[in-house]
Amino acid sequence: MSSSQKASFNAGETKAQAEEKTNQMQEKAGEMTNQMQEKASEKTSQVSEMAGEKKSQVSDMAVEKTNQVSEIAGEKTRQVSDMAGEKTRQVSDVVGAKTSQVSDVATEKASQVSGVASEKTSQVSEVVSEKTSQVSDVAGGMLQSAKESVQEAGSQVKAKAEDAAEAVKNATGINK
């Protein structure tokens, strides 16, 4: 066999080996891409599930806090109402025995009690509003964090896929 035939034979073998290696690398790149896509999908599902759980927890907390504030407001209103009722009865007993001057004092006391009740109701309303706003802020922050995590995972998968494609191109000589 002449040297040119040997060279041709060796070139053919080298080409066959390069094609085989290229096919192997393409298969590995495909497998890696599939694995990365599966992992990204899994992470996306996990993040989505976590976000759903956090949203549910925040919602439950908001409902619980609202119920607690409502109970406190109801109790305070009952207490103020009881106090007002007691004072009104005392004033009624005194009014029966006193002059119109005592009647003026009783009216003034009832007005003061009503003002206290109104002030307490206003304070409770402000607390409920503030707590609702805080819970909403926490939920918004958690949802934003979950969104950023999903976006980051997607970017990482895309970069890995681009790296794998670039490696295949380099291995096959497409980028030369």
Helices and strands as residue ranges (DSSP letters): H 3-97, H 100-172
